[in-house]
Amino acid sequence: MTIKTLLPVCALFASATLFAQSMPAGAIQPGTLANEKLVNDVLPQMVILASTKGCQEPKDAQPYLKAQPSGKVGSRMWQEIWLIQCRNGNYPVEARFQEDATGASFRLR
């Protein structure tokens, strides 16, 4: 194998490794399954919870899927981890989402 063929492979491996390292422990992929309304409902509560853990000056939030949805449509459950990025570090907040007759509910920890 020549250096020209190794470089793209090494670059791909390095980017995949950096991506995997940037995800919080327990996350399986970046992103959220929550719709815009649910995100608007849950995000302020997540910031409050992160503040009780020591978060100072929240700046951003990055969602990650922790568990794929399970159950039947209309009553599915899934889990996510959101990293609340603050001036003094990142604070993970775990969320459990549950579909119900009115849309979805959530529980944070």
C-alpha positions as CSV (number, residue, x, y, z in Angstrom):
1,M,0.0,0.0,0.0
2,T,1.4,3.4,-0.9
3,I,1.2,6.6,1.2
4,K,-1.3,8.0,-1.3
5,T,-3.8,5.2,-0.5
6,L,-3.1,5.3,3.2
7,L,-3.7,9.0,3.7
8,P,-7.5,8.9,2.9
9,V,-8.0,5.8,5.0
10,C,-6.1,7.4,8.0
11,A,-8.1,10.7,7.5
12,L,-11.4,8.8,7.6
13,F,-10.4,6.8,10.6
14,A,-9.2,9.9,12.4
15,S,-12.4,11.8,11.7
16,A,-14.5,8.8,12.9
17,T,-12.4,8.6,16.0
18,L,-12.8,12.3,16.8
19,F,-16.5,12.1,16.2
20,A,-16.9,9.1,18.5
21,Q,-14.8,10.9,21.2
22,S,-17.0,14.0,21.0
23,M,-20.2,12.1,21.8
24,P,-21.1,11.7,25.5
25,A,-20.9,8.3,27.1
26,G,-23.9,6.1,26.3
27,A,-24.8,8.1,23.1
28,I,-25.4,6.1,19.9
29,Q,-25.7,8.9,17.4
30,P,-26.0,12.7,17.3
31,G,-29.4,14.4,16.9
32,T,-32.8,14.3,18.4
33,L,-36.1,12.6,17.6
34,A,-38.1,15.4,19.3
35,N,-40.1,17.7,17.2
36,E,-39.7,21.5,17.4
37,K,-42.5,21.9,20.0
38,L,-41.1,19.2,22.2
39,V,-37.6,20.7,22.0
40,N,-39.0,24.1,22.9
41,D,-40.7,22.6,25.9
42,V,-37.8,20.5,27.2
43,L,-34.8,22.8,26.5
44,P,-35.5,25.4,29.2
45,Q,-36.0,22.7,31.7
46,M,-32.7,21.1,30.7
47,V,-30.9,24.4,31.1
48,I,-32.3,24.8,34.6
49,L,-31.2,21.2,35.5
50,A,-27.7,21.9,34.2
51,S,-27.6,25.1,36.2
52,T,-28.3,23.1,39.4
53,K,-25.4,20.9,38.5
54,G,-23.0,23.9,38.2
55,C,-23.5,25.2,34.6
56,Q,-22.6,28.8,34.4
57,E,-23.8,30.9,31.4
58,P,-25.3,28.2,29.1
59,K,-24.3,28.8,25.5
60,D,-25.5,25.9,23.4
61,A,-27.1,22.5,23.6
62,Q,-26.2,19.4,21.5
63,P,-28.6,16.4,21.5
64,Y,-27.6,12.8,21.1
65,L,-29.8,9.7,20.9
66,K,-29.2,7.2,23.7
67,A,-31.8,4.6,22.8
68,Q,-33.8,4.0,19.6
69,P,-37.6,4.3,20.0
70,S,-39.4,1.2,21.3
71,G,-43.1,0.4,21.5
72,K,-46.0,1.0,19.2
73,V,-46.6,4.3,17.3
74,G,-48.4,6.6,19.7
75,S,-46.8,5.1,22.8
76,R,-43.2,4.9,21.8
77,M,-40.4,5.7,24.3
78,W,-36.9,6.8,23.5
79,Q,-33.9,8.3,25.4
80,E,-31.6,11.1,24.6
81,I,-28.6,12.8,26.2
82,W,-28.2,16.5,25.7
83,L,-24.9,18.2,26.3
84,I,-25.5,21.7,27.7
85,Q,-22.4,23.7,26.8
86,C,-21.6,26.3,29.4
87,R,-18.8,28.8,30.0
88,N,-17.3,26.4,32.6
89,G,-17.8,23.1,30.8
90,N,-20.3,20.7,29.3
91,Y,-23.2,19.3,31.4
92,P,-25.0,16.2,30.3
93,V,-28.7,16.0,30.9
94,E,-30.6,12.7,30.2
95,A,-34.1,12.8,28.9
96,R,-36.7,10.0,28.5
97,F,-39.4,10.8,26.0
98,Q,-42.8,9.0,25.9
99,E,-45.4,9.5,23.3
100,D,-49.0,9.8,24.6
101,A,-52.4,10.9,23.4
102,T,-51.5,14.6,23.6
103,G,-48.1,14.4,21.9
104,A,-45.2,13.5,24.2
105,S,-44.0,13.9,27.7
106,F,-40.5,13.9,29.1
107,R,-38.6,13.1,32.3
108,L,-35.1,14.6,32.9
109,R,-32.2,13.5,35.1
